[in-house]
Amino acid sequence: MAKYLLLGEKLSHSLSPEIHRMLGNADYSLAEMPRAALPDFFAKRDFDGLNVTVPYKKDAFAACDELSDAARTLGSVNTVVKRPDGSLYGDNTDFFGFSYLLDRADIDVKDKKCLVIGNGGASATVCAVLKERGGRVKVITHGENNEAGLSPHFCDTEIIVNTSPVGMFPNCDGSPVDLHGFCSLCAAVDLIYNPRRTNFILQAADMGILYSGGLPMLAAQAVRSDEIFFGRKRSKDIIEAIIEHIEQQTANVVLVGMPGCGKTTVGKLVAERSVRRFIDIDEMIENSAKKSIPEIFSEIGEAGFRRLEAEAVAGVCGKLSGAVISTGGGSVLLPENIMHMRRNGIVFFIERPTDELATEGRPLSDPATLGKMYEKRLPLYKKSADYTVSGESAGNAADRICSILSDLGV
């Protein structure tokens, strides 16, 4: 039986098996092992094809009998094929993958100063692509990634590419660099694809510049690997189909809005129509505490409740995927909650007039002060949301959200 593997050190969150199954390769699986096991693994050659991920791309390079021009130039291998005579041929499809990402995001690097964060194996590939396309490249190592090392580049850097693991799941809270320091920036790229939007990418989106996460590169290099494995040519349409499929599987739909605006009702309708699971943050808190929201407020006050809410938002929005999530009305009051919502989520603000909001059983929804609460929270709802939808009719709101998701391919 044919055997195709992804070789790496830690692979529990890899999307590669699912991608290759989409390409028709049912014999693809994970080969997670320590570096000490590599010599014996390559000596036995008990596989037909390999994809290789960090940190073993240079080990694969050394194990191959013949190399493609791309692999030889980059000094690393991420695709290995065992030929009929048992010899190993090594190639590198990351060059194609990163090129595809730039084209898809309409990022033109010609004659632009490009700052590459990190000097690992991925960095070499990124630098090679940028240079081939006419970019002026400067690499920032880990030791240089501080104000002293970055300040000479604040005024003239136009494109930043993160090749470091900073911000990768499960350690999502960091960012490799603060983009606000760069006054000429026009594009940002992060090779990380989990989470969907890192803090680095969220900052780029807020600044209104071109940006891309790493999923297009992952999909494109996988398709190119499949072509090498089986000697066949694939349409670029399959790359987009893979990106759309992964987005559908991983993107959360997050609903924010005032208490009583209908988030739960709308969320259940969207979940039903999009075949996703539905999670209500307030209900989750009540079940965990075994108390109602009013009882929680009565016992530990708003500050205590917000702590419970922040834990729930981080646990659900920051770690789960493919769900419809209804958040509490005040969840946007903490910046870290907004960050968690946006990382793996498409956020919808359910807007509804204050005189139509349900107030029963809602500790802070005093009709006399509801208007002031709305004025305070409105900028935060808009800041957190990718889209605003009218909540006057739950059915119409759900229809609109599902239509937007369809247009996004999610």
Disulfide bonds with the S-S distance in Angstrom:
none
